């Protein structure tokens, strides 16, 4: 082995004999291996670039001519750039689109414009039909947007062709969501998760200035006495051709959402009316930016929680508002705003404006004169008018049971107002009085007294006063205050009487003796009173709370009815041409039995003649001061359509359904609104506010001529029987004489009164104004008597 130490390393700068110097070689001009590799890479890059350019050019051409062949790109494209496979289909005419849907078992609805007209683009609702259904059977399953095809091959053809831009599957909101505003948390039936059907789609006109187009989807459900409207708010973003469900909504009073200016300055807000009875519940939504490429806006509710300001006065005001005391809360906030010299955050101003919107509603209700003392009390309590509500209660001992029933039925809203008010101002005696009355009505007087004992010490001064109120609530105060002399205001129906027994009647205090006298040319009739005014308020049948004194009951009746100064009463009937014939009669005696109040009158024999020439309805009895007839000028449905197209479009299907339900039409489906308008556009209607909300209702009276016009259309109807008229229309079985029937529709097109029920014996006689009562009343005749019906804000019906 060689020892490494025997071969020392050479020193620097010392030549090494073992080192061989390289010999220079001649160049042969051959490429080096590194240079060859670089050339190959360059060639590959050029070839790949050319391939990519060719590929992209090919994809572009295919995308223009036939997008379906490049739909595989959806796997790598972001969501907002997806290529719709449906849009790849050959563009179709509207008729071809409708036929294609029909072949799939679906129904194309009426198209709605996305721009000024439907030539360039439109929204198409797609319906399906429920099986084994006979009325209102179609429901929306999808929304589609179609745009005009710009392909050169379709520019020269006469018919417009469209391609599908986007589509949106649609289901209705859950039942539990729809009925939530009218159910209490303790109710057994809270609704299910079942999706309720949607049957209508419409476009919002004159809405917000935010980009895009707004639509509403609508359905209806009958829940007890409430006709609940519900649906979705839909927004279309034309920049991305994107449809989106923005918000589910529900309205117990059947109102569509409205765009209106709630917040001072800026754009409009969307208001969803969830009012139940006299309790205003308004959901207000603002359009706000959203972090979405497809739809950069969203609807955000203006909530009262949390408070926008960390200030005790501001927060106390919101406590009142959340309890329902909108007007006291607004007054508190206005004072707070003055102290701050009007400088508030935008969020705080928005909360104040929402409170103001509610306060406007409650003020209007409380300012009205209500026919029912219980409704007057309720309107005052909701607006925080504690003292005024007590005055109504104290002056209405005969209505104590009615008011007790109102308080007992309170689901907690009135009590929450009492608690909130006493939390901030614990020494208000009127509020303490109402707290005791509510507890006594719901849980008994012992519970009320126990609660009073827990109040502040100064309740001692008012304890005797509140105890008197509790006694009145329990019916222990039965005195009936007779108002000073007032003109008689009586409404009733005239009925024949076979014979008169003077002992059964109370005669005028000014008449001496017990005999009843009349002229030889006169005949005895009895009037069954439907309603009368006692000088303070209107009382209605049955008169179970009318307690005459045992001494001089005749004087009590003559003063209460106002006939001591005005014993004359008019008897009226209507002729077939609408003319009214009247004759006079004199009230001779009064009778009250089992809550039925009757008047004995002597009238000329011409009453029999009047009845014979009339439509065989009951003769109406009314004193001169009782009613003021209201007869608005009629216009045609076509004219009303020109004036308010959206309202007429909403009411036309409901008019048709009412005709179906009455048995006058045998039609398996409801035609398009335009088709209905073409058939009944000349029918006369009247516009008049009957609910007291400042918006006109539509009164449609179906005359014999109107039925005849339907008959003309039925003669030219289709062979499949899609439109057929039943005969005879609305005739009395014994006399076979036509009686006009009436349908009243709300400002959003819903039926709120109808005579159109099959075999109905109810007829609307007239619309009238009662003294000191708002809104107007309906004079309704049934088989036995007349009744006055007024709109109930609480129950949302005429009663």
Secondary structure, DSSP 8 states (H G I E B T S, - for coil): ---GGGS----TT---TT--------------HHHHHHHHHHHHHHHHHHHHHHHHHHHHHHHHH-GGGGGGGGGTS-GGG---SGGGS--B-HHHHHHHHHHTT-EE---EESSSSSSSEEEEEEEEE-TT--SS-EEEEEEEEEEE---GGGTSSSS--EEEEEEEE----BHHHHHGGGS-TT-S----S-B----EEEE-SS--SSSSEEEEEEEEEEETTEEEEEEEEEEEETTTTEEEEEEEEEETT----EEE--SSSSS-EEEEE--BTTB--EEEEEEEE-S-SS--EEEEE--SSS-SS--HHHHHHHHHHHHT-HHHHHHHHHHHHHHTTT---HHHHHHHHHHHHHHHHHHHHHHS--SSHHHHHHHHHHTT-HHHHHHHHHT-GGGHHHHHHHHHT--SHHHHHHHHHHHH-TT-HHHHHHHHHHHHHHH-HHHHHHHHHTS-GGGGGGHHHHHHHHHHHTT--------SS----EEEEEEE-S---GGGSEE-TT--SS-----TTEEEEEEEEEEEE-SSSEEES--TT----SSSHHHHHHHHHTTTT--EEEEEEE-TTS-EEEEEEEEEEEEEETTEEEEEEEEETHHHHHHHHTTS---EEE-TTTEEE-----EEHHHHHHH-HHHHHHHHHHHHHHHHHHTSB--SS---HHHHHHHHTT-EEEEE--SSSSS-EEEEEE-HHHHHHHHHHHHT--TT-SS-B-SS-SB-TTT--B--EEEEE-TTS-EEEES-STT---EEEEEEEETT--S-EEEEE-SS-EEEEEEETTTTEE-
